[in-house]
């Protein structure tokens, strides 16, 4: 029987770093956004230890997974904008967390193994609509040095758009692209000079609005003396656009040039990334898809992803709460169906009831909170998820510890754990690629 209150022990810190064997191939950095899970959370009672202190007691992904690979990523990336914000309350860190971060430094704050590397960047997407970056070069260098990062990315400004046959960038838009590209290169040159005695290794950021202008940025950075280059602003691009750009810059790379893709994973393209000179990537997409995607919530190493089973909290889900307050949904009925659905899913997990009975209870609650049309459209996906029981086929610590709860779309503790599972799946796919 599944233990619904799960406690993970601290990670073992003595291990051979994956960087020792894969630095010349492809490494994965996990970007921090203060995502961790509470090991004291009881999935049956939905309660937690009243004495829990989030930063002290909750666990990051590298503290949860300890078996197949030492950790589910090769390093962590932290943005200055995430830690400090932009001066208008946008920081994801509380004041106490910021003070603790700067006091403890990067590796101690995140309780990272000594061998795991760290990268800092500016978080350019958070100020993309500003005319200029809100930071100075000396502020960025101080952030990297004070936090004791291994790598630091130069101050940059996102270039809007990408040329396509259907949309050619011209006029004022083109002028702005040129201005931002030139500004980013000027900042990169000043950053490289100012960081020559720093303890971190500098990365210069390349920006462009087509493959040719990206290549121009890369050539300029190499001429400045950069050995490490990040490709910025590519998150909105389609995979073919990313690959054509990488193919364009490949002839210009030197044998010792390292290339990092900011915010990009794309497991289906791992082999292409390696072939085209990429040495590291970072992305929160697997984590975000756990609770933001409409259907690809639970990832698997082989095959298509599964939709998670929606069981919203009758007193905590904003959409359902609004329907209850407006009188569209009866509160008592919602609470009864919510409890019955959770009970049925637990019983199904323990093989105490059949699929059809479970699905009938689930769909009654789905119809109540989502409407008959949406319930009808998602029924087949729910049947596939329940019928295949993917959580039983996964040997990761999350799935083995909380069973069917990993597939239930409900609250941060379940959703984040599913996201952690997805991160580990991404890393397994990467490791499989590297062994081919």
C-alpha positions in Angstrom: 0.0 0.0 0.0 1.2 3.5 -0.8 2.5 5.7 2.0 0.6 9.0 1.6 2.9 11.0 3.9 6.3 10.9 2.4 9.6 12.0 4.0 12.7 12.2 1.8 16.1 11.9 3.5 18.9 14.4 2.7 21.0 13.7 -0.4 24.3 11.9 -0.3 26.9 14.5 -1.3 29.9 12.3 -2.3 29.6 11.3 -5.9 31.3 11.6 -9.2 30.0 14.7 -11.0 28.3 14.0 -14.3 30.3 17.0 -15.6 33.4 14.9 -15.5 32.2 12.8 -18.4 29.6 14.8 -20.3 31.0 18.4 -20.3 31.9 18.1 -24.0 28.4 16.8 -24.9 25.3 18.2 -23.4 24.4 19.3 -19.9 21.2 20.4 -18.3 20.8 23.3 -15.9 17.6 23.6 -13.9 16.4 27.2 -13.5 15.4 28.1 -10.0 12.0 29.7 -9.4 11.7 28.7 -5.7 10.1 25.4 -6.5 10.3 22.8 -3.7 8.0 20.3 -2.0 7.1 19.7 1.6 8.2 16.2 2.8 5.8 16.4 5.7 2.7 16.8 3.5 0.1 14.1 4.2 -1.7 13.2 1.0 -4.6 11.4 2.8 -5.4 14.1 5.3 -4.0 17.0 3.2 -2.2 18.4 6.2 1.4 19.3 6.9 3.7 19.7 9.9 2.7 22.9 11.7 6.3 23.6 12.6 7.5 23.4 9.0 9.8 26.2 7.7 9.6 26.3 3.9 13.2 27.3 3.1 14.7 25.1 5.8 12.5 22.0 5.6 11.2 21.7 2.0 13.2 19.9 -0.7 14.5 20.8 -4.1 14.5 18.3 -6.9 18.1 17.3 -6.3 17.2 16.4 -2.7 14.3 14.2 -3.8 16.0 12.0 -6.4 18.9 9.9 -5.4 18.8 6.5 -7.2 19.2 6.2 -11.0 21.3 9.2 -11.4 22.9 11.2 -8.6 20.6 14.1 -9.4 18.0 15.1 -12.0 20.2 17.8 -13.6 23.9 18.8 -13.9 23.6 22.3 -12.5 21.3 25.1 -11.4 20.7 28.5 -13.0 19.5 31.5 -11.0 18.5 34.8 -12.4 19.1 38.1 -10.6 15.6 39.2 -11.5 14.2 36.2 -9.7 16.2 36.9 -6.5 16.2 40.7 -6.4 13.2 41.6 -8.7 13.1 44.8 -10.6 12.4 47.2 -7.8 8.6 46.8 -8.1 7.8 43.8 -6.1 8.4 41.2 -8.9 11.0 39.1 -6.9 10.0 35.5 -6.2 12.1 35.8 -3.0 10.9 37.3 0.2 13.2 39.8 1.9 14.3 37.1 4.4 15.1 34.7 1.5 17.2 37.3 -0.3 19.2 38.0 2.8 19.6 34.3 3.4 20.7 33.8 -0.2 23.4 36.4 0.0 24.6 35.3 3.4 24.7 31.6 2.6 25.9 31.9 -1.1 24.5 30.0 -4.0 25.6 26.4 -3.2 24.8 26.5 0.5 21.5 28.2 0.0 20.3 25.5 -2.4 22.1 22.8 -0.5 23.9 21.8 -3.7 26.6 19.1 -3.8 30.0 20.6 -4.0 30.6 19.2 -7.5 27.4 20.5 -9.0 28.0 23.7 -11.0 25.9 26.9 -11.0 25.1 29.6 -13.5 23.8 33.1 -13.0 22.0 35.3 -15.5 20.1 38.6 -15.5 16.6 37.3 -16.3 16.2 39.3 -19.5 12.6 38.1 -20.2 11.4 39.8 -17.0 12.4 43.3 -18.4 11.8 42.6 -22.1 9.4 45.6 -22.3 11.8 48.1 -20.7 13.7 50.4 -23.1 17.0 49.3 -21.5 18.1 46.7 -19.0 17.4 47.9 -15.4 20.8 46.8 -14.1 24.4 48.0 -14.4 27.3 45.8 -15.4 28.9 46.2 -12.0 25.7 45.2 -10.3 25.6 42.0 -12.3 29.2 41.2 -11.6 28.7 41.8 -7.9 25.7 39.5 -8.0 27.7 36.7 -9.5 30.7 37.2 -7.3 28.9 37.7 -4.0 26.8 34.6 -4.7 29.8 32.6 -5.8 28.5 31.3 -9.2 30.7 29.2 -11.4 29.4 30.8 -14.6 28.0 34.3 -15.2 26.0 35.5 -18.2 26.6 39.0 -19.6 23.9 41.7 -19.3 21.6 41.5 -22.3 18.3 42.8 -23.8 15.9 40.5 -25.7 15.5 41.1 -29.4 11.9 40.9 -30.5 10.6 38.6 -33.2 12.2 36.3 -35.8 12.1 36.8 -39.6 9.8 34.3 -41.4 8.5 34.3 -45.0 5.2 35.4 -43.6 6.6 38.1 -41.4 9.6 40.1 -42.4 10.9 42.5 -39.7 11.1 46.0 -41.2 10.9 49.7 -40.4 10.8 50.8 -36.8 10.7 47.1 -35.6 14.0 46.4 -37.4 15.6 49.6 -36.0 14.7 48.4 -32.5 16.1 44.9 -33.2 19.4 46.5 -34.4 19.5 48.8 -31.3 19.0 45.9 -28.9 21.5 43.7 -30.6 24.1 46.4 -30.6 23.4 47.3 -27.0 23.8 43.6 -26.0 27.1 43.3 -27.8 28.4 46.6 -26.2 27.4 45.3 -22.8 29.0 42.0 -23.4 32.3 43.6 -24.3 32.3 45.8 -21.2 31.2 42.7 -19.1 34.1 40.6 -20.4 36.6 43.3 -19.6 35.2 44.1 -16.1 35.1 40.4 -15.2 38.6 39.5 -16.2 39.7 39.0 -12.5 36.4 37.5 -11.4 36.0 34.0 -10.0 33.2 33.0 -12.3 33.6 32.1 -16.0 31.8 34.6 -18.3 29.3 33.8 -21.0 28.5 36.3 -23.7 24.9 36.5 -25.0 24.1 36.3 -28.7 20.8 37.8 -30.0 19.3 38.2 -33.4 16.1 38.2 -35.4 17.1 35.6 -38.0 19.9 33.1 -38.4 22.2 35.5 -40.1 22.0 38.2 -37.4 22.5 35.5 -34.7 25.6 34.4 -36.5 26.8 38.0 -36.6 26.4 38.2 -32.8 28.3 35.0 -32.3 31.2 36.1 -34.5 31.4 39.4 -32.6 31.5 37.7 -29.2 34.2 35.3 -30.4 36.2 38.2 -31.7 35.9 39.9 -28.2 37.5 36.8 -26.7 34.5 34.8 -25.4 34.9 31.1 -25.2 31.4 30.6 -23.8 28.3 31.8 -25.6 24.6 31.7 -24.7 22.0 31.9 -27.4 19.3 34.2 -26.0 15.7 35.1 -26.9 15.0 31.7 -28.5 12.3 30.5 -26.1 9.4 31.6 -28.5 11.0 30.1 -31.6 9.9 26.9 -33.3 12.4 24.0 -33.3 13.2 24.4 -37.1 14.1 28.1 -36.4 16.4 27.1 -33.6 18.1 24.4 -35.6 18.6 26.6 -38.7 20.2 29.2 -36.5 22.5 26.7 -34.8 23.5 25.4 -38.2 24.3 28.9 -39.3 26.6 29.6 -36.3 28.3 26.1 -36.3 31.0 27.0 -38.9 32.1 30.0 -36.8 32.6 28.0 -33.5 36.1 27.1 -32.4 37.0 23.7 -31.0 36.9 25.0 -27.4 33.7 27.1 -27.8 30.9 26.2 -25.4 27.3 27.1 -26.4 24.4 27.3 -24.0 20.7 27.5 -25.1 18.9 29.8 -22.7 15.4 28.4 -21.8 15.5 25.6 -24.3 15.2 21.8 -23.8 13.4 20.1 -26.7 14.3 16.4 -26.0 13.5 15.4 -29.6 16.3 17.6 -30.7 19.1 16.5 -28.3 21.1 14.8 -31.0 20.8 17.8 -33.3 21.9 20.1 -30.5 25.0 18.0 -29.9 25.8 17.8 -33.6 25.5 21.6 -33.9 27.8 22.4 -31.1 25.5 23.0 -28.1 27.1 22.0 -24.8 24.4 22.9 -22.3 20.7 23.8 -22.0 18.3 25.0 -19.3 14.5 24.9 -19.2 11.6 24.8 -16.7 9.2 23.5 -19.4 8.9 20.0 -17.9 8.0 21.4 -14.5 5.6 24.0 -15.9 3.8 21.4 -18.1 2.9 19.5 -15.0 0.3 22.1 -14.1 0.0 24.5 -17.1 -0.4 22.2 -20.1 -3.9 21.1 -21.1 -2.9 17.5 -21.7 0.9 16.8 -21.5 1.1 16.8 -17.7 2.9 13.6 -16.9 5.9 12.7 -19.0 7.3 9.3 -19.7 10.6 8.2 -21.1 9.1 6.3 -24.1 5.8 7.3 -25.7 3.3 10.2 -25.4 2.7 12.1 -22.2 -0.4 11.6 -20.1 -3.1 14.1 -19.0 -3.3 14.5 -15.2 -6.6 13.7 -13.4 -8.3 17.0 -12.4 -9.7 16.9 -8.9 -10.0 20.6 -7.9 -10.3 21.6 -4.2 -13.8 22.8 -3.6 -12.6 25.4 -1.1 -9.3 26.2 -2.7 -9.6 26.2 -6.5 -10.4 29.8 -7.7 -12.5 28.8 -10.7 -14.6 26.4 -8.8 -14.9 28.8 -5.8 -16.2 31.5 -8.2 -18.8 29.1 -9.5 -19.9 28.2 -6.0 -20.2 31.8 -4.9 -22.2 32.7 -8.0 -24.6 29.8 -7.3 -23.7 28.0 -10.5 -22.4 25.0 -8.5 -23.9 23.7 -5.3 -21.2 23.8 -2.6 -22.4 20.7 -0.6 -22.6 18.6 -3.8 -19.2 19.7 -4.8 -17.7 18.7 -1.5 -19.4 15.3 -1.6 -18.2 14.5 -5.1 -14.7 15.8 -4.4 -14.4 13.4 -1.4 -15.9 10.5 -3.4 -13.5 11.1 -6.3 -10.4 11.1 -4.1 -11.6 8.0 -2.3 -12.3 6.2 -5.7 -8.9 7.1 -7.0 -7.2 5.8 -3.9 -9.2 2.6 -4.1 -8.3 2.2 -7.8 -4.7 2.7 -7.0 -4.9 -0.2 -4.5 -6.9 -2.3 -7.1 -9.9 -2.4 -4.9 -12.4 -1.1 -7.6 -12.5 -1.4 -11.3 -11.7 1.2 -13.9 -15.2 1.9 -15.0 -16.5 2.5 -11.5 -13.6 4.9 -10.9 -14.2 6.7 -14.2 -17.9 7.1 -13.5 -17.3 8.9 -10.1 -14.5 11.0 -11.6 -16.6 12.1 -14.6 -19.5 13.1 -12.3 -17.3 15.5 -10.5 -15.6 16.6 -13.8 -19.1 17.5 -15.2 -19.9 19.5 -12.1 -16.8 21.7 -12.1 -15.8 21.8 -15.8 -19.2 21.4 -17.6 -20.6 18.6 -19.6 -18.9 19.6 -22.9 -15.4 19.6 -21.4 -16.0 16.5 -19.4 -17.1 14.6 -22.6 -13.9 15.7 -24.4 -11.5 14.7 -21.7 -13.1 11.3 -20.8 -11.0 9.3 -23.3 -7.8 10.9 -22.0 -8.7 10.1 -18.4 -9.5 6.5 -19.4 -6.0 6.2 -21.0 -4.3 7.6 -17.9 -6.1 5.3 -15.5 -6.0 2.3 -17.7 -2.2 2.5 -18.4 -1.3 3.2 -14.7 1.9 5.0 -15.8 2.9 5.8 -12.2 3.3 2.1 -11.4 5.7 1.7 -14.3 8.0 4.5 -13.1 10.6 3.7 -10.6 11.4 7.3 -9.5 11.2 8.3 -5.9 8.1 10.5 -6.4 6.0 7.8 -8.2 7.1 5.0 -5.9 6.4 7.2 -2.8 3.0 8.8 -3.5 1.5 6.4 -6.1 -1.6 7.7 -8.0 -1.2 11.1 -6.3 1.5 12.0 -8.8 -1.1 11.9 -11.5 -3.8 13.9 -9.7 -4.0 17.6 -10.7 -4.7 19.2 -7.3 -2.7 21.7 -5.2 1.0 22.6 -5.3 2.3 19.5 -3.4 0.9 17.0 -6.0 1.5 19.3 -9.0 5.1 20.2 -8.1 6.0 16.5 -7.5 4.7 15.7 -10.9 6.8 18.5 -12.2 9.9 17.0 -10.4 9.1 13.7 -12.0 9.0 15.4 -15.4 12.4 16.9 -14.8 13.8 13.5 -14.0 12.3 12.1 -17.2 13.9 14.9 -19.2 17.3 14.0 -17.6 16.8 10.3 -18.3 16.1 11.1 -22.0 19.3 13.2 -22.1 21.4 10.5 -20.5 20.0 8.0 -22.9 21.0 10.3 -25.8 24.5 10.7 -24.5 25.0 6.9 -24.4 24.0 6.3 -28.0 
